[in-house]
């Protein structure tokens, strides 16, 4: 048996050694921090003393902080007072914009997506376009905040963008007129000749879940749903969670995990109001980001929908705004989103189940100069309509256009290979279900 006195001495020795080791680690950590801070101070002093231009210490510190944040990731930034005020306060009166969401991809200022119906969309900007210049000012080494600040401006004023686009031999130049950005976030159509409902969500604003629920209640007898999230840059997390919850009744939809474990959060589905038995397909592309990726990825992981299209953008991080005093602020990435399977979408995106490039469906046609009997009669009917009273013809045309907006016709489907594939995916699910 071990003598109790000896055992006590052994335990005391172990405790003393542990205490000394802990103190030693703390000393080393403190020493490392002191050395790092001393190095930073030395560089600051050297720049202040020898840099070719006379820079005051405040400007040098501000630039170093901005450089620090931009090197952490593309979404973190240090905001000086004016930038922080612009972020916090909605402008009084009219606010002019282009209607594009931008992000950094491989160090280049990239269009995530033009919002539908906005000046950028009408001008022809596309997801994946790289903005090379804004009003002849290079975007190289420009932060997102700086770029957005330049692109904002008074309504009806012009802005010039120089764009690099894949497949084009030289940069493209666009002149866009700023305007008030008004977006319809949800709209629906029927697919001609089917009982499939087409749901288009352009951005995740606070009306998305309400709009989708309204559409589903108005179309109770549908046998399939196509959710189109192409060029949807994202928006509110709660709307993405609510949209997924509409179609699943259990399990985790998305989780948020960061360095501080106590703040990790999991958002789960509920059973109430779930449309879980209707065959479903989701269309995405490189302009689908953030909330769009959470929605499509969660539905994919849950095997609730078939995902069709192209790989998404890959924006799955969480930013918070932290006041830093003196009216300045910090936008800091504090967590990442994780899908039900545990995978992250940050820098990886969502890969579709069926990858389909955009384009038209090529079909064989009869001689284009040959008119069949039914087509000839239709043609002559149109010609007869032209001889009628102008007001009558105009009224008929307006009504026809209004009806056409509610239906996606077969000829329109042939012009959209991704939509055609989504429709086929729904039909296959319907067959399996039967």
N, C-alpha and C positions, 0 to 999 in steps of 0.2 A: 504493500500500500504506500501511496505517496504521502509524505509528511504534509500536514495542513499548512504549516508555516512556509514550507518550500513551494507548495501550490499557490499560496497567496502571493509570494514573491514573483512567481512565474506570471500570474495574471496581471499583477501590477506592472511588471516589465512590458507585457504585451500592450496594455493600455497606454503606458507612457510612450512606447514606440509608435503606436497608432496616432497619438496626439501630436508627436513630433513630425510624423509624416504628413498629417493634415496641415499643420502649420507651414511645413516646407512647401507643400503644393500651393497654399494660399500666397506664400511669399513669391513663388515662381510666377503664379498668375498675375500678381500685382506688379512684379518686375516686368513681365511681358507687356502689360498694359502701359506701364510708364515708358518703356522703351518705344512702343508704337506711337504714343502721344508725343513723345519727344521728337521722333522722326517727323511726324506731321507738322509740329510747330517749327522745326528747322526748315522744312520745305516752304512753309508759308512765309517765314522771315526772309528766306533767300529770294523768293519771287518778288516780295515787296521791295527788296533792296536792289536787285539787279535786273528785273524785267525791263524790256525796252521802253514800254509805256508806263507812265506814272499811274499805278493802281493803288487805291486806298485799301486798307485792311478789310473793311466791310465787304467790298466788292469781291476781293480775293476769297474770303470765307464763303460768301454766297455761291460763287462759281464752283468752289470745291465741293460744297454740299450738293449742288445740282449735278455735278459730275459723278459724285458718289451714288446718288439715287438712280441715275440713268444707267450706271454700270451694274446695279443690282439686278434689274430686269426692266423690260420695256414699259411697264405700267406704273412703276414707282417714280415719284418726282418730288422735288422740293419747290414749294410755291411761295414766292415773295408776296408782299401785301396786296399788290394790285391783282396778281393772278389768283390769290386766295379769295379776294372779294368778288372777282368775276365768277369764280366757281360757286360761291355761296349765294350770291344775289342774282335773282332774275332781273334782267334789264327792264326798265320802264319804257313803254312804247313799243315800237317795232324792232324785232331782232331778225337780222338777215343771215341766212345760211345756205349751204349747198345741198345738204341732205345726204352726206356720206359719213360712214363710220370708218375711221382709219386705225391702223395698228402698226406695230413694228414687226417685220418678218425678215430675219437674217440681216438686221441693221438697216433695212430699207423701209421708208414710209409707204405703207401699202393700203390700198382700198380694201377694207373687209367687205363692204357692200354699199351700193347706192340704195337709199330708201326709195321705195316705189312711188312714182308720181312726183318726185322732187326735181329741182333744177339739174342736179347731177345725173339723175336717171334719164331725164329727157335729153340731156346733152350727149349721152352715150357712154358714160363711165361704166366700167365693169369690175366685178370682184376680181382681185388679183392684180389690178393695175398698180404699177409703182409710180408714185408721184415724184418726179425728178426735180421739177421746179414749181414754185408758186410765185407768180408775177416776176419771173426771171431770177428769183432768189433760189439758190440751190438748197435742197432739203437734206443734203449730206451732213451728218452730225447735228441735225435739227431734232429737237424732242417733239413728242406728240402734242404737248401743251403749246409749244411755240407754233407748230403748224396750224393747230385749230384756231389759235388766236389770230393768225394772219388770214385764215379763210373766212372767219366771221367778219361781218361788216354791215353797212346800211343796206336796207332793201333797195332793189333795182340798181345796185352798183355792180360793175363787172369785176371778174377775177380771171386771170389766165393760168391754166395748169398745163405743164408739160408732162406727158405720161409715157412710160415705157410699158409696152404690152407684149406679152408672149405671142410670137408668130408674126409680129410686125417688124419690118426691116429697119425702121427708124422711129424715133420718138414722135408721138402724136401731140398736137396742140389743141386745147379746148378753151373756148371763151364762154364762161358761164355767168348768168345774171343771178345774183343773190335774191332770195325771196323768203317769205314766211314759210316755215316748214310745217305743213299740215298733212298728217298721215292717217289713213284708215288702216288700223292694225289688223282687222279681221274682216274678210268677206268670203262669201260662198257662191258656188255654182254647181249645177248638175252636169254630169257627163252624159252627153246625148246617147240614147239607146241603151242606157244602163240604169241601175238603181243605186249608183255610187255618188256620194256627196264629196265635192272638192272643197276643202277648207284651206284658205290661204292666210297665213299669219305673217305679216311683214315686219313686225317688231313686237317685243314683249313690253307693252305699256300696261297701265293699270286696268285696262278694259278687256284684255285678252280672254281671260277665263269666262267672264260674263258674256262676251260676244260669242264664244264657242258654244257655251251652254244654250244660249238663245237659238243659235243655228241648229243645234241638235234637237231642240224641242219643236222647232218649226218643220223639221224633216224626220218625222218619227218612223217612217217605213223604209228607211234606207237599209241597204244590205252590204254596204262597204264605205269606208272613209279614206280619202287621200288627204294627208296633211302636208302641205307644201311649205317648207321652211327655207327654200332657196333665197340667198341674199338677205337673210334675216340676221342682223348683227347682234341680236340679243336684247337685254333689258333687265327687267325686274325678276329676281330669283323666285319670289313667291308666285309669280304668274306661270313660270316654267313648272314649278312643283304642282300648282293647281291644275295645269293642263294635263300633265302626266296622270295625276290623281283622278282625272275624269275618265281615264281608260283602264286603270288598274285598281285593284281593291285591297292589296296587301303588299308588305315588304318596304324596304328602303328605296326611295326615289333617288336621292342624292345625299351625300354627306360632305361636311366641311371640316377639314383637318389642318391644323397648323402646329406651330411650335408649342403653344400653351395648351396642353391637353384638356384642361378644364373648360376651354371654350369650344372644343370640338362639338359639332352638331350634326344630327342625322334627321332628315326630313322623310317621314313615312306616309304611305298611302292610307286612305280611309275607304270604307265600303260605301259610304253614302253617295248616291247619284252616279254610280259607275257604269259606263258603257263598255263592258269588258268582253262581250261576245260578238261584236261587229268586226269582221275582217278589216285590217288596216294596213296602209302603206304610208311611209314618210319619205318625202323627196328632199335631199340636201345637196349642197355644193360647197365650193371653197369660200363662199360668202356667208355660210351659216356658222355663227360663232356664239360663244358664251351660253346664254339661256337656250338657244337653238340646239347646241350640242348636248346640253343636259337633257333636254326633252327627247331628242332622237336617240341618244345613248342609253337613257333609262328604258325607253320602250324597246330598244334592241336587246338589252341585257335581260329584260323581263320576258323576252320572246313574245311580246305583245304586238309588234308590228314588224314588217319587212322594210328595211331601209334601202332606198334606191338613190342612185346619183353618183356624186363625187365626194372625195374625202373632205371633211370640214376644216375650218380654219385652225383650231387648236388653241382656244383661249379659255382656260379653266382655272383662273386664279382669283382670289378675293382681295380687294383693296379696301382700306379704311382711310378716312380723313382725320388727321390728328392735329389740332391747333398747337403751335409751337411758341406762342407768345409774340408780342409786337405785331400782331395782325398777320403773321405768317403761318404756313401750314405744311403738313407732310402727307403725301399720298403714298401709303406703304402697303405692299403685298404681305398679308399676314396668314393666308391659308390657301389651300387648293381644294377644288371640288373633286369628289370621287364618285364614280357611278356605282350602281348596285353590286357589280362584280368585283369592285375594288380598284378598277383601273382609273387612271387619271386622263383627262383630255388635254391637259396643258402641254402645248407644243406637239401633241400627237394627233389630236382631232378624233373624229369618229369615222371609221372606215365602213362604207355601206355593205350590206349583205350582197347586193347586186350593183356592181360599178357600171355606170352608163354615162358616156360623154354626151354633152348637149348636141343637138342637131336634128335634122329631119329624117323621117322614115321614108326610104326610097321604095316606091311601088311602081309596078309596070302599068303603063297607060296605053289606051288606044290612041290612034292618030289624033293629035290635038286639034286637027282641022275638021275632024269628023264629029258631027252632032247627031246623037241618037234622037229618036222621036220624042221621048220625054224631055230631054234637054232642050230640043228645038222649041217645043211648046212653052217651056219655062222661059226661054229666051224671048219668045214673041210676046209673052205676057208682060215681061219687064218693059219691052219696047212700047206696048200699048199704054202702060202706066205713065209713060213720059208724055203722052198726048193729053192727059187729063189736066184738070186745073192745078196750078202750081201749089196752092195752099193745101189742097187735098193730098198731093203727092208728098209734100213736106211733112205733114202730120203722120201719114202712113210710115214714112221713113223713120221718124223719131220713135214711133211705137215699136217698129221692128228692131231698131238699134237697142232700145231698152230691153226688149225680150232677149236679144242675142247676148247681152251682157250677163244674163243669168244662166246661160248654157254654154258648155264647151262642145263645139261641134266636131264631127269626125274629121273634117279637113284640118281643124286646128290641132287635133291630137297627132296627126301625121307630121306636123311641124315641130313636135316636141317629143323627142325619143325618150326622155326621162319620164315624162308623164305617161306615155304609152306603156313603158315597162311597169310603172306603178299600177296602172289599170290591169295589166295582165297578172301582176302579183295578187291583186284583190280577187280576180276571177279564179285563180288557182286555189286560194284559201276558201273561196265559196264552194268549189268542187270538193275539196277535202272535207269541209264541214258537212256537206250532204252525205 
